[in-house]
Each structure stands twice: as C-alpha cells, then as structure tokens.
C-alpha cells in the first residue's frame, strides 16, 4: 500500500517515512503543499498524512482541494498531523474533511495504529476482499488464506500479492510491482521482486503465479 506524506519538517518527515517503510508501506514524502496535486494525479494512494502548516500551499487548502476533487480522491483517507492542538483547531480540521487528527508530538506506534484504522475503513468501503481460486486476500485485515487456512506473509509479499490479485487477468511488469513496494528515493533491491515471487509460490503453490518472459508476472487461470 502506498502512503503520501506531506510534512515540511526534515527530521520528523524522515522519521515518519522510515517508520512507515518498516511497517511495509511505500511512502512518498513531499515537503510543500503545492506539490500535492501532481503527486495525487500521478500515483494511487491509500492514505495521506498531512501537516497543516506547509510552505507553498497550506495543508487546509490541500485538504479542501482533495475533498472537492470528486471520485476516489474525495474518499481518500486523510490523517492530519499537526502541532495545532486546541479544541477549535481539531474541530476545524475534521470539519474540513480530515478522517483523523493527530497532534504533535505523537508516538509512532499510535500513528501506525491510526493508519491501520484509516486503511481498514477505506478498504471496507471501497476495496472488497479479493479471491483467486482457493486464495483469498482481505485488504482491510491484511490477511491471506489458502483453502480457508491463514498464510503468513511479510508486508512486501502481501503488497506484491495484492497488486497481482487486483489485476488477475493482467501481466504486471517488474516496474509495476516495484511501484507497489517502494516510495520515492527508496533504494530498490535488484532481485527483490524475484525473491518475493519465489516466496509467494512456496507458500501458495508453485503454479499460482506465472512468469511471462520479457513481460513480468501474472496469476495462473483460476
């Protein structure tokens, strides 16, 4: 899953990006509010973490534009992260369209829990469980089963499997799968996709994922 982080504090932004990457998310980090529109138009995000006090364009304006955009962007979960901590500030942020409001400084464990909650709400409304053959994937619970039995996957194995199961009749290139795993500036391991696919085949069946030479990977017909 991909998260857009918009935070101008270098130290906090770096910490949040690293923490969320350890949780298995691909995280794109922007330092200015006026860069948000281009990022949102280019990538599909599952959650936005938004500071209110941003250079270029205030976070409140970014949030208003997002909620007025229509379509999937208008429904995108947004968690405001800010030092503005009065009751009036909280009410204003939520009234502008934020799904959650987190006051700095906050604990990173709490941030992770709030992100998970926001993703569960979004998945429940807009991303039903996926099924291909005897494999089922629940985006909200981050749960995979094979013949009804739970299968333990790493965060990145889950991300690769989810990308494939969202497009069960398509062949996804290595670059498309890397897009699901890595944020901007994050080092891409040269054989990461091959390793994750190997592990998924070992856990779900050697014929579940097929390789198409010079094109990429897809799911075998159910």
TORTIDREN-573480 format. One record per residue (C-alpha): residue number from 1; residue in three letters; x, y, z. Coordinates in steps of 0.001 Angstrom, whole numbers, padded with zeros to 6 digits, m for minus. Layout:
// TORTIDREN-573480
+-----+--------+---------+---------+---------+
| num | residu |       X |       Y |       Z |
+-----+--------+---------+---------+---------+
| NUM |    ALA |       X |       Y |       Z |
...
+-----+--------+---------+---------+---------+
// end
This chain:
// TORTIDREN-573480
+-----+--------+---------+---------+---------+
| num | residu |       X |       Y |       Z |
+-----+--------+---------+---------+---------+
|   1 |    UNK |  000000 |  000000 |  000000 |
|   2 |    UNK |  001183 |  003492 | m000829 |
|   3 |    UNK |  001060 |  006476 |  001529 |
|   4 |    UNK |  001572 |  010148 |  000682 |
|   5 |    UNK |  003316 |  012037 |  003498 |
|   6 |    UNK |  003229 |  015851 |  003279 |
|   7 |    UNK |  005419 |  017290 |  006049 |
|   8 |    UNK |  007930 |  020137 |  005857 |
|   9 |    UNK |  009971 |  019302 |  008994 |
|  10 |    UNK |  013032 |  017365 |  007704 |
|  11 |    UNK |  013687 |  015431 |  010901 |
|  12 |    UNK |  010067 |  014439 |  011525 |
|  13 |    UNK |  009408 |  013651 |  007868 |
|  14 |    UNK |  012442 |  011378 |  007672 |
|  15 |    UNK |  011450 |  009589 |  010882 |
|  16 |    UNK |  007871 |  009058 |  009738 |
|  17 |    UNK |  008928 |  007811 |  006330 |
|  18 |    UNK |  011414 |  005323 |  007796 |
|  19 |    UNK |  008928 |  004109 |  010408 |
|  20 |    UNK |  006131 |  003522 |  007903 |
|  21 |    UNK |  008500 |  001800 |  005491 |
|  22 |    UNK |  009367 | m000639 |  008284 |
|  23 |    UNK |  005624 | m001277 |  008547 |
|  24 |    UNK |  005704 | m002357 |  004905 |
|  25 |    UNK |  004241 |  000744 |  003228 |
|  26 |    UNK |  005629 |  002536 |  000192 |
|  27 |    UNK |  005911 |  006167 |  001329 |
|  28 |    UNK |  006247 |  009234 | m000918 |
|  29 |    UNK |  007345 |  012276 |  001085 |
|  30 |    UNK |  006625 |  015860 | m000008 |
|  31 |    UNK |  007870 |  019000 |  001783 |
|  32 |    UNK |  005490 |  021510 |  000157 |
|  33 |    UNK |  001728 |  021684 | m000134 |
|  34 |    UNK |  001807 |  022905 | m003734 |
|  35 |    UNK |  003423 |  019609 | m004804 |
|  36 |    UNK |  000459 |  017530 | m003643 |
|  37 |    UNK | m001780 |  017857 | m006699 |
|  38 |    UNK |  000842 |  016495 | m009097 |
|  39 |    UNK |  001622 |  013535 | m006819 |
|  40 |    UNK | m002053 |  012673 | m006370 |
|  41 |    UNK | m002615 |  012837 | m010114 |
|  42 |    UNK |  000352 |  010552 | m010790 |
|  43 |    UNK |  000010 |  007813 | m008168 |
|  44 |    UNK | m002778 |  005880 | m006486 |
|  45 |    UNK | m002516 |  006322 | m002725 |
|  46 |    UNK | m004382 |  004546 |  000037 |
|  47 |    UNK | m003778 |  007183 |  002738 |
|  48 |    UNK | m002467 |  010751 |  003130 |
|  49 |    UNK | m000630 |  012117 |  006182 |
|  50 |    UNK | m000967 |  015902 |  006012 |
|  51 |    UNK |  000608 |  018694 |  008048 |
|  52 |    UNK | m001458 |  021875 |  008273 |
|  53 |    UNK |  001417 |  024368 |  008278 |
|  54 |    UNK |  003087 |  023831 |  004911 |
|  55 |    UNK |  005040 |  026135 |  002587 |
|  56 |    UNK |  003706 |  026757 | m000903 |
|  57 |    UNK |  000119 |  025822 | m000075 |
|  58 |    UNK | m001411 |  025406 |  003362 |
|  59 |    UNK | m002438 |  021927 |  004430 |
|  60 |    UNK | m006025 |  023121 |  004911 |
|  61 |    UNK | m006144 |  024217 |  001267 |
|  62 |    UNK | m004691 |  020880 |  000132 |
|  63 |    UNK | m007371 |  019064 |  002135 |
|  64 |    UNK | m010182 |  021210 |  000744 |
|  65 |    UNK | m008979 |  020618 | m002818 |
|  66 |    UNK | m008779 |  016891 | m002184 |
|  67 |    UNK | m012293 |  016679 | m000810 |
|  68 |    UNK | m013644 |  018781 | m003671 |
|  69 |    UNK | m011912 |  016745 | m006361 |
|  70 |    UNK | m014595 |  014076 | m006643 |
|  71 |    UNK | m014068 |  010402 | m007362 |
|  72 |    UNK | m011529 |  008305 | m005485 |
|  73 |    UNK | m009532 |  011315 | m004269 |
|  74 |    UNK | m012523 |  012692 | m002418 |
|  75 |    UNK | m012777 |  009411 | m000495 |
|  76 |    UNK | m009056 |  009040 |  000224 |
|  77 |    UNK | m008369 |  008687 |  003986 |
|  78 |    UNK | m006531 |  011750 |  005321 |
|  79 |    UNK | m004864 |  011934 |  008732 |
|  80 |    UNK | m003889 |  015455 |  009772 |
|  81 |    UNK | m000601 |  015608 |  011704 |
|  82 |    UNK | m000084 |  018995 |  013293 |
|  83 |    UNK |  001069 |  020999 |  016300 |
|  84 |    UNK | m002261 |  022877 |  016378 |
|  85 |    UNK | m003788 |  021332 |  019454 |
|  86 |    UNK | m006746 |  023435 |  020637 |
|  87 |    UNK | m010288 |  022101 |  020516 |
|  88 |    UNK | m011147 |  024710 |  017868 |
|  89 |    UNK | m008214 |  023522 |  015745 |
|  90 |    UNK | m009346 |  019898 |  015976 |
|  91 |    UNK | m012923 |  020733 |  015107 |
|  92 |    UNK | m011832 |  022854 |  012154 |
|  93 |    UNK | m009531 |  020142 |  010797 |
|  94 |    UNK | m012214 |  017479 |  010996 |
|  95 |    UNK | m014832 |  019803 |  009501 |
|  96 |    UNK | m012519 |  020451 |  006556 |
|  97 |    UNK | m012665 |  016745 |  005775 |
|  98 |    UNK | m009901 |  015027 |  007745 |
|  99 |    UNK | m010665 |  011447 |  008785 |
| 100 |    UNK | m008407 |  011683 |  011834 |
| 101 |    UNK | m006417 |  014340 |  013688 |
| 102 |    UNK | m003104 |  013619 |  015409 |
| 103 |    UNK | m001335 |  016286 |  017464 |
| 104 |    UNK |  002473 |  016550 |  017518 |
| 105 |    UNK |  004425 |  015193 |  019250 |
| 106 |    UNK |  002873 |  011768 |  018955 |
| 107 |    UNK |  004020 |  008204 |  019451 |
| 108 |    UNK |  004930 |  006328 |  016278 |
| 109 |    UNK |  003070 |  003235 |  017460 |
| 110 |    UNK | m000074 |  005343 |  017728 |
| 111 |    UNK |  000467 |  006688 |  014231 |
| 112 |    UNK |  000734 |  003127 |  012899 |
| 113 |    UNK | m002500 |  002173 |  014641 |
| 114 |    UNK | m004327 |  005188 |  013225 |
| 115 |    UNK | m003041 |  004449 |  009724 |
| 116 |    UNK | m004243 |  000859 |  010019 |
| 117 |    UNK | m007639 |  002055 |  011220 |
| 118 |    UNK | m007923 |  004535 |  008328 |
| 119 |    UNK | m006967 |  001849 |  005824 |
| 120 |    UNK | m009490 | m000580 |  007295 |
| 121 |    UNK | m012261 |  001995 |  006960 |
| 122 |    UNK | m011250 |  002795 |  003397 |
| 123 |    UNK | m010931 | m000874 |  002465 |
| 124 |    UNK | m014290 | m001716 |  003970 |
| 125 |    UNK | m015960 |  000972 |  001863 |
| 126 |    UNK | m014044 |  000725 | m001375 |
| 127 |    UNK | m011848 | m002380 | m001596 |
| 128 |    UNK | m013704 | m005646 | m001018 |
| 129 |    UNK | m011860 | m008875 | m000307 |
| 130 |    UNK | m010088 | m010394 | m003301 |
| 131 |    UNK | m010265 | m014053 | m004297 |
| 132 |    UNK | m008467 | m016088 | m006937 |
| 133 |    UNK | m009015 | m019807 | m006897 |
| 134 |    UNK | m008500 | m021028 | m003329 |
| 135 |    UNK | m006543 | m017924 | m002265 |
| 136 |    UNK | m008375 | m015058 | m000553 |
| 137 |    UNK | m006898 | m011699 |  000403 |
| 138 |    UNK | m008554 | m009244 |  002786 |
| 139 |    UNK | m007037 | m005744 |  002297 |
| 140 |    UNK | m008699 | m004379 |  005436 |
| 141 |    UNK | m007406 | m007059 |  007793 |
| 142 |    UNK | m004140 | m007628 |  005855 |
| 143 |    UNK | m004989 | m011314 |  005909 |
| 144 |    UNK | m004422 | m014061 |  003345 |
| 145 |    UNK | m005882 | m017558 |  003401 |
| 146 |    UNK | m005304 | m020646 |  001282 |
| 147 |    UNK | m008176 | m023170 |  001335 |
| 148 |    UNK | m009516 | m021247 |  004319 |
| 149 |    UNK | m006292 | m021579 |  006311 |
| 150 |    UNK | m004264 | m018445 |  007203 |
| 151 |    UNK | m000994 | m017875 |  005369 |
| 152 |    UNK |  001731 | m015763 |  006973 |
| 153 |    UNK |  003241 | m013223 |  004566 |
| 154 |    UNK |  005725 | m010412 |  005047 |
| 155 |    UNK |  004441 | m006896 |  004398 |
| 156 |    UNK |  006111 | m006787 |  000994 |
| 157 |    UNK |  004973 | m010244 | m000033 |
| 158 |    UNK |  001450 | m009099 |  000811 |
| 159 |    UNK |  001914 | m005955 | m001318 |
| 160 |    UNK |  003087 | m007978 | m004337 |
| 161 |    UNK |  000236 | m010454 | m003973 |
| 162 |    UNK | m002332 | m007677 | m003595 |
| 163 |    UNK | m001065 | m005947 | m006751 |
| 164 |    UNK | m001385 | m009192 | m008706 |
| 165 |    UNK | m004815 | m010060 | m007314 |
| 166 |    UNK | m006176 | m006603 | m008108 |
| 167 |    UNK | m005404 | m007315 | m011777 |
| 168 |    UNK | m005915 | m011087 | m012073 |
| 169 |    UNK | m006037 | m011123 | m015875 |
| 170 |    UNK | m003082 | m008769 | m016416 |
| 171 |    UNK |  000640 | m009309 | m016621 |
| 172 |    UNK |  002407 | m006814 | m014346 |
| 173 |    UNK |  005933 | m005746 | m015180 |
| 174 |    UNK |  008699 | m005710 | m012618 |
| 175 |    UNK |  008497 | m001895 | m012579 |
| 176 |    UNK |  004763 | m002002 | m011834 |
| 177 |    UNK |  005327 | m004359 | m008909 |
| 178 |    UNK |  008195 | m002219 | m007604 |
| 179 |    UNK |  005784 |  000742 | m007656 |
| 180 |    UNK |  003684 | m001121 | m005070 |
| 181 |    UNK |  006705 | m001684 | m002822 |
| 182 |    UNK |  008888 |  001402 | m002884 |
| 183 |    UNK |  008426 |  005124 | m002286 |
| 184 |    UNK |  010367 |  007936 | m003946 |
| 185 |    UNK |  014074 |  007830 | m003212 |
| 186 |    UNK |  013892 |  004402 | m001572 |
| 187 |    UNK |  016594 |  002056 | m002810 |
| 188 |    UNK |  015188 | m000717 | m004980 |
| 189 |    UNK |  016844 | m004073 | m004387 |
| 190 |    UNK |  017856 | m005609 | m007700 |
| 191 |    UNK |  016235 | m009023 | m007175 |
| 192 |    UNK |  013521 | m008106 | m004665 |
| 193 |    UNK |  010566 | m008949 | m006914 |
| 194 |    UNK |  012008 | m012321 | m007855 |
| 195 |    UNK |  012564 | m013164 | m004164 |
| 196 |    UNK |  009028 | m012158 | m003180 |
| 197 |    UNK |  007509 | m014124 | m006062 |
| 198 |    UNK |  009598 | m017169 | m005117 |
| 199 |    UNK |  008360 | m016955 | m001513 |
| 200 |    UNK |  004742 | m016498 | m002606 |
| 201 |    UNK |  004956 | m019583 | m004819 |
| 202 |    UNK |  006422 | m021545 | m001925 |
| 203 |    UNK |  003535 | m020500 |  000347 |
| 204 |    UNK |  000620 | m020507 | m002124 |
| 205 |    UNK |  001632 | m023121 | m004666 |
| 206 |    UNK |  004291 | m023237 | m007344 |
| 207 |    UNK |  001751 | m022666 | m010143 |
| 208 |    UNK | m000196 | m019810 | m008548 |
| 209 |    UNK |  001998 | m017084 | m010111 |
| 210 |    UNK |  003228 | m017416 | m013683 |
| 211 |    UNK |  006219 | m015749 | m015291 |
| 212 |    UNK |  005822 | m014334 | m018790 |
| 213 |    UNK |  009203 | m013932 | m020415 |
| 214 |    UNK |  010263 | m010307 | m021010 |
| 215 |    UNK |  006929 | m009055 | m019661 |
| 216 |    UNK |  006514 | m009818 | m015979 |
| 217 |    UNK |  004257 | m011805 | m013690 |
| 218 |    UNK |  000588 | m012722 | m013509 |
| 219 |    UNK | m001809 | m015147 | m011882 |
| 220 |    UNK | m002450 | m018550 | m013391 |
| 221 |    UNK | m006061 | m019052 | m014557 |
| 222 |    UNK | m008236 | m019995 | m011587 |
+-----+--------+---------+---------+---------+
// end
